[in-house]
Amino acid sequence: MNSLPVKRFSHVNWSGVVLFALGFWLSASLLLDCLIIPGLLTSGMMNQDGFASAGYLIFGTFNHVELICSALVLTGCLVLNYQKTQTVGNLDKYVFAAICLVAIALTYTYFLTPQMSSLGLSLNNFSNLQTGVDSMGMMHMVYWVLEIIKIVVGTTVLSKFYRNSCTLG
């Protein structure tokens, strides 16, 4: 039984949606990683008392935007894989890549950002913040590894959809 008719999704350009979501997401990630984070490091803001709460606000908001973009990419890949059109072909590996992108966004949103912010938050003015330096370094390493994976996987999916959009017309 076919519960999702193919004609119902034909008026939405899902390749365009995936291209826009990935382009916006990857460019915003690169802007954050290459401009904002180094700017915060060089300005000394990361040594300020209120940085943990400000960082949680900045990165928490961006992580929710990442969730929306990754959900759009996964939805587009699933719809196009369901349609099995002649122009896009078999997208099973791109559906898996989109699932990986969603998993990375979920890891950022619900694990890394809250944990890193809580390690930087000083609830006792008399305590020393040096106790979480080792775990913070490990979380930064996990963040950068996931970020590299996200950029590589996202660029691969973006190039596939871009190549297909160029050959359509």
C-alpha positions as CSV (number, residue, x, y, z in Angstrom):
1,M,0.0,0.0,0.0
2,N,1.4,3.4,-1.0
3,S,0.5,5.9,1.6
4,L,2.7,8.8,0.2
5,P,1.8,9.6,-3.3
6,V,4.7,10.9,-5.5
7,K,2.7,13.7,-7.0
8,R,2.1,15.3,-3.6
9,F,5.8,16.2,-3.4
10,S,6.3,17.2,-7.0
11,H,5.7,20.9,-6.4
12,V,8.6,21.3,-3.9
13,N,12.1,21.5,-5.4
14,W,13.8,19.2,-2.8
15,S,17.2,19.4,-4.5
16,G,17.0,23.2,-4.1
17,V,16.0,22.9,-0.5
18,V,18.9,20.5,0.2
19,L,21.3,22.9,-1.7
20,F,20.1,25.9,0.2
21,A,20.1,24.2,3.7
22,L,23.6,22.7,3.2
23,G,25.0,25.9,1.7
24,F,23.7,28.0,4.5
25,W,24.7,25.6,7.2
26,L,28.2,24.9,6.0
27,S,28.9,28.6,5.3
28,A,27.6,29.6,8.8
29,S,29.7,26.8,10.4
30,L,32.9,28.0,8.6
31,L,32.1,31.6,9.6
32,L,31.7,30.5,13.2
33,D,34.8,28.3,13.2
34,C,37.2,30.5,11.2
35,L,36.1,34.0,12.3
36,I,34.0,34.1,15.5
37,I,35.8,31.5,17.6
38,P,39.3,32.9,16.8
39,G,38.0,36.4,17.4
40,L,36.8,35.4,20.8
41,L,40.1,33.7,21.6
42,T,42.3,36.6,20.6
43,S,40.1,39.2,22.3
44,G,40.5,37.3,25.6
45,M,36.7,37.0,26.1
46,M,37.1,33.3,26.9
47,N,38.9,34.3,30.1
48,Q,36.0,36.4,31.3
49,D,33.6,35.3,34.0
50,G,30.5,35.5,31.9
51,F,31.8,33.6,28.9
52,A,30.2,30.3,29.7
53,S,26.7,31.7,29.7
54,A,27.4,33.9,26.6
55,G,29.0,30.9,24.8
56,Y,26.0,28.7,25.7
57,L,23.7,31.4,24.3
58,I,25.7,31.8,21.0
59,F,26.4,28.1,20.4
60,G,23.1,26.8,21.7
61,T,21.2,29.1,19.3
62,F,23.5,28.1,16.4
63,N,23.1,24.4,17.3
64,H,19.3,24.7,17.0
65,V,19.7,26.3,13.6
66,E,22.0,23.3,12.7
67,L,19.2,20.9,13.8
68,I,16.8,22.7,11.4
69,C,19.2,22.6,8.5
70,S,20.1,18.9,9.1
71,A,16.4,18.0,9.3
72,L,15.8,19.8,6.0
73,V,18.7,17.9,4.4
74,L,17.5,14.6,5.7
75,T,14.0,15.2,4.6
76,G,15.1,16.2,1.1
77,C,17.3,13.2,0.8
78,L,14.5,10.9,2.0
79,V,11.9,12.4,-0.3
80,L,14.2,12.3,-3.3
81,N,15.2,8.7,-2.5
82,Y,11.5,7.8,-2.2
83,Q,10.8,9.3,-5.6
84,K,13.7,7.5,-7.3
85,T,13.7,10.0,-10.2
86,Q,15.9,9.6,-13.2
87,T,17.9,12.8,-12.6
88,V,18.9,12.1,-9.0
89,G,19.3,8.3,-9.0
90,N,19.8,6.1,-6.0
91,L,20.5,8.2,-2.9
92,D,20.8,5.5,-0.2
93,K,24.4,6.6,0.7
94,Y,23.3,10.2,0.8
95,V,20.4,9.4,3.1
96,F,23.0,7.7,5.4
97,A,25.2,10.8,5.1
98,A,22.2,13.0,6.1
99,I,21.5,10.8,9.1
100,C,25.2,11.3,10.1
101,L,24.7,15.0,9.8
102,V,21.6,14.9,12.0
103,A,23.5,12.8,14.6
104,I,26.3,15.4,14.6
105,A,23.9,18.3,15.1
106,L,22.1,16.3,17.9
107,T,25.5,15.6,19.6
108,Y,26.4,19.3,19.5
109,T,23.0,20.5,20.8
110,Y,22.3,18.0,23.6
111,F,25.7,16.9,24.7
112,L,28.7,19.0,23.8
113,T,27.4,22.5,24.2
114,P,25.7,21.9,27.6
115,Q,28.7,20.0,28.9
116,M,31.2,22.5,27.8
117,S,29.2,25.4,29.1
118,S,28.7,23.7,32.5
119,L,32.5,23.1,32.8
120,G,33.2,26.8,32.2
121,L,30.4,28.0,34.5
122,S,31.7,29.1,38.0
123,L,29.0,28.6,40.6
124,N,31.4,29.1,43.5
125,N,33.6,32.2,43.5
126,F,36.2,30.6,45.7
127,S,36.8,27.5,43.6
128,N,39.4,27.2,40.9
129,L,38.1,26.5,37.3
130,Q,41.2,24.4,36.5
131,T,39.5,21.2,37.6
132,G,37.8,20.7,34.2
133,V,40.6,21.6,31.9
134,D,41.4,18.0,30.9
135,S,37.7,17.2,30.1
136,M,37.3,20.5,28.3
137,G,40.3,19.8,26.1
138,M,38.8,16.4,25.3
139,M,35.5,17.9,24.4
140,H,37.2,20.5,22.2
141,M,39.0,17.7,20.4
142,V,35.6,15.8,19.9
143,Y,34.1,19.1,18.7
144,W,36.8,19.7,16.1
145,V,36.7,16.0,14.9
146,L,32.9,16.2,14.5
147,E,33.3,19.6,12.7
148,I,35.7,18.2,10.2
149,I,33.5,15.2,9.6
150,K,30.5,17.5,9.2
151,I,32.3,19.7,6.7
152,V,33.5,16.7,4.6
153,V,30.2,14.8,4.6
154,G,28.2,18.0,4.0
155,T,30.4,19.1,1.2
156,T,30.1,15.6,-0.4
157,V,26.3,15.8,-0.3
158,L,26.3,19.4,-1.5
159,S,28.5,18.5,-4.5
160,K,26.2,15.6,-5.4
161,F,23.1,17.8,-5.4
162,Y,24.9,20.6,-7.1
163,R,26.2,18.4,-9.9
164,N,22.6,17.0,-10.4
165,S,21.1,20.4,-10.4
166,C,23.6,21.5,-13.2
167,T,22.8,18.6,-15.4
168,L,19.0,19.0,-15.2
169,G,18.6,21.9,-17.5
